[in-house]
Amino acid sequence: MVAILTTAFTLACVGIFLLLYVNLRAAAGWLQDDIKIMVYLDERLASDSIAEVEQHLRGDRAVASLLFISKEQALGEFKAQFPSESHLLEGLGQNPLPASFVVALSPSFRSPDAINRWAERVRQIAGVSKVDYNQDWIDALATVIRSIELVAIGIGVILSAAAVTIIANTIRLTLFARRDEIAILRLIGATTSFIRIPYLLEGAVLGALGSTLSLVMLKFMYELFRQQMRTTGRFAGLDNLMAFFPPSVCLALVAVGIGLGFAGSFVSIRRFGEAKA
Amino acid sequence: MIQLIHVSKQYDQRPALSDVTLEIGKGEFVLLMGPSGAGKSTLLRMLIGAERPDEGQIFVHQKNVTTLKPSDVPYLRRKVGTVFQDFRLLPKKSVFDNVALPLLVQGVSSADIRRKVTEALRAVGVEHKRDQLPAGLSTGEQQRVCIARAIVNGPVVLLADEPTGNLDPALTAEIIELFKLINARGTTVVVATHDPLVMGQVNRRVLTLSQGRLLPEQRVMG
């Protein structure tokens, strides 16, 4: 029982971090969804040529969505966004703002490198004068995501090793308590697997129960946290953006628990077996 | 059935067995005599692959135990029944379950287990104690249960290490009679003992070990 609880607490720590990671990753994903690339067109591009560029972009599998902004629309937007500065353009006589396409890329083309390559390619298209996007922001976002991933992997590995050690020690105590029984089984002709399998199963069951209990604890803490956010009202709306693990991840976590339990007993049994050989 | 060729074994520079060569034929009943520390237990442990000799070869039932892979040792032990001075019964399992253990590890069907365990318990005279725990039995009965466990899967060899060490003379005589009966059914029996009472009750071949060396053979009448 103590082993199940200790395993549950350890796995819950893994779970808390994983939950944090999943939510941060999702948040980073929303930010990535907002990355828009501006494809500016040549000043005096005929409407046929604009249609050609549009066709070219629409045929690109990296492009998720496309919005055309004409010179007039650009001017209208500028005036709407900067009403006090609109007189600056009036002095020029003609509309200096170019027509453009606002492009959103597909998720698999949103890495900084992929965006760079895509922008480079689009610059070569006849009629395109400039491709603009916020490279610093994209690089910073990618760095943040990579850091979150690295820290998640690091903490996950450390806590998983802790879970394996806890289960290994529990199984070692069980093996020690049953050493006479094991010695007798060996003497009467039990094979190694006959002796090992029950302990491997015990480790796997410990891991399964520990991880299930850790999920229950996590869910409870998660709901409590959300409730707290709702009642204080300070982060209203944010609680709806938070998400718990989907069922598939929950099942995967139980499977990881089983795997860690199995690994823990395997380590103990091997050491015990070598000592008794 | 059993053959040792120039077998030697040392523990921390101290010889446990020195150049022992012997042969025990199928169906023989052999007493392995000698004082404590003479090397009797070491020799028996080598016969079941629990110890490896430093030198020499050991054959049991045509198998070279010296070169046996660890994964093959359990299969050798299924052919060799072992009886110990301290019985080595599982305290939380009933007499029936203790005796059933060698069959269970071999994956014998439960119907066959029931039949064979009942036969073995009947052969050693403790069938009526089948549902009791070992702690509820007398020492003589515990040793009988240990013998039933050793013979339940019909071994070709029965090894007994000081089987009467914890028994009084009357019980010793009973246990020796039991070994004689098992031997009469064709099982090779090797009893290691330092108990002169046992020697007095057996008219068989005697091998004597002294400080790890095998002394010239003798045959006793009893």
Chai-1 contact restraints between the chains, C-beta under 6 A:
chainA,res_idxA,chainB,res_idxB,connection_type,confidence,min_distance_angstrom,max_distance_angstrom,comment,restraint_id
A,E181,B,L90,contact,1.0,0.0,6.0,A-B,restraint_1
A,I184,B,R88,contact,1.0,0.0,6.0,A-B,restraint_2
A,L187,B,T82,contact,1.0,0.0,6.0,A-B,restraint_3
A,I188,B,L101,contact,1.0,0.0,6.0,A-B,restraint_4
A,I188,B,P102,contact,1.0,0.0,6.0,A-B,restraint_5
A,G189,B,P74,contact,1.0,0.0,6.0,A-B,restraint_6
A,G189,B,R77,contact,1.0,0.0,6.0,A-B,restraint_7
A,G189,B,R78,contact,1.0,0.0,6.0,A-B,restraint_8
A,G189,B,V105,contact,1.0,0.0,6.0,A-B,restraint_9
A,A190,B,V105,contact,1.0,0.0,6.0,A-B,restraint_10
A,T191,B,P74,contact,1.0,0.0,6.0,A-B,restraint_11
A,F194,B,V105,contact,1.0,0.0,6.0,A-B,restraint_12
